[in-house]
Amino acid sequence: MASPQRHRHRGSSALTFAELSGYRVEQAGPDFAVDVTAIDLGEVAMWRLRLSPVRATIGEIAPGDLETVQVLSSITGTTTVTIAGVAHELPPGSFLLFDPRKPHEFSSPDETTLFLYSVRRSAIEPIIREFPLRVDADPVYSRALRALVTSILDSDTEYSGPGAGNLRIAIESALLASIAEAVGRFRADAGDGGDRFIVLLEGARQIIAREFADRTLTATTLAQRLNVSRSLLHRAFESVGMTPAVELRNARARHAGHLLAEGDSAAQRRSAAKSAGFASVLSMQQAIEALGRD
C-alpha cells in the first residue's frame, strides 16, 4: 500500500533530513528549508522537491547492477547536477536522466522546485542507453505529466490493490512519452550523429571538467584528443545549443566564480584568472558576465 509522504523541515532539522537521505550539505543558509512530497508505487517512485539555495553532495553509493534510472525534471529555478566532474545545467523545462549509483553534486543559487522520478531501466533502455543525458521537454508533455503527478502527490489517497498498478502504468507511460519525445527531437537535431553525438559530448565534457585550467585546451585540441574533426565536434555541441568554446569558457567561468566568492581583491582576481585557465583578468570578467547572461 502507498500514500503520499510529506516532509517539511527548516534549519538544523532540514540539514539532518538531508543527511539521513544520503546528502552532505556543503553550502546552505541558516534558513535552509526542505519540502519533499513522495510516493513509492513499487516500479515507479516520485518526489516533488522544493529547496532553498543549496549545494549538496551524495557519494559512496552501494555498487550493483543498474536497475532503475532517475529522471530529474526542473520546474522553477536554475539547478546544476555534477556527475563524474561534468556539470549538467537544468533550466526549467528540462530533464536529466542519470545513473543514481554514481556520486553526484546538486547545487542551485535559487529557490527551486523539481520533480524526481525513479523508473525501471528496462523501460528507459528502448529510448536511450547512454547516461547521463540532458534533454529539453516539450511544454505540452511536461504540463500534462506535472498535472498528473501533482494531483497524486497533493491527495491523501492510499493507493493499493489493482488501482495502484493502473496508476503506476499511467505515470510510467506519461513519463516515457515525454522522454521519448524529447530524445526524439534531440536525435533529429543531431541528424546522422544520433547517439554518437551523445557519447562525443560526454567525452568532451569529461575532458573539460578535468582540464579546463590548462590554457592550451581549445576547441581544436579538444577535437584532437577525441580523435574527431573540429567540425564534427562543433556539430555535436550544436545539437544541444552549445559550442565547444562556450562550454570550455563556462567551465572556467564557474571555477573562477567559486574562487572569487572568497575574495575579490586585485591579487585574488589575478590568481583566479590563472587558476581557471584565463589569459587575463579581463577575459575572466567577460566570461563570468557572459555566463550570467546565458
HELIX and SHEET records of a PDB file:
HELIX    1   1 SER A   12  LEU A   20  1                                   9    
HELIX    2   2 ARG A  121  ILE A  124  1                                   4    
HELIX    3   3 PRO A  139  LEU A  153  1                                  15    
HELIX    4   4 GLY A  161  ALA A  190  1                                  30    
HELIX    5   5 GLY A  191  GLY A  193  5                                   3    
HELIX    6   6 GLY A  194  GLU A  211  1                                  18    
HELIX    7   7 ALA A  219  ARG A  225  1                                   7    
HELIX    8   8 ARG A  230  GLU A  238  1                                   9    
HELIX    9   9 PRO A  244  LEU A  260  1                                  17    
HELIX   10  10 ALA A  266  ALA A  276  1                                  11    
HELIX   11  11 VAL A  281  ARG A  293  1                                  13    
SHEET    1   A 7 GLN A   5  ARG A  10  0                                        
SHEET    2   A 7 ALA A  33  ASP A  40 -1                                        
SHEET    3   A 7 VAL A  44  LEU A  51 -1                                        
SHEET    4   A 7 THR A 112  ARG A 120 -1                                        
SHEET    5   A 7 THR A  68  THR A  76 -1                                        
SHEET    6   A 7 SER A  94  PHE A  98 -1                                        
SHEET    7   A 7 LEU A 133  ASP A 136 -1                                        
SHEET    1   B 5 TYR A  23  ALA A  28  0                                        
SHEET    2   B 5 VAL A  54  ILE A  58 -1                                        
SHEET    3   B 5 HIS A 104  SER A 108 -1                                        
SHEET    4   B 5 THR A  79  ILE A  83 -1                                        
SHEET    5   B 5 VAL A  86  LEU A  90 -1                                        
END                                                                             
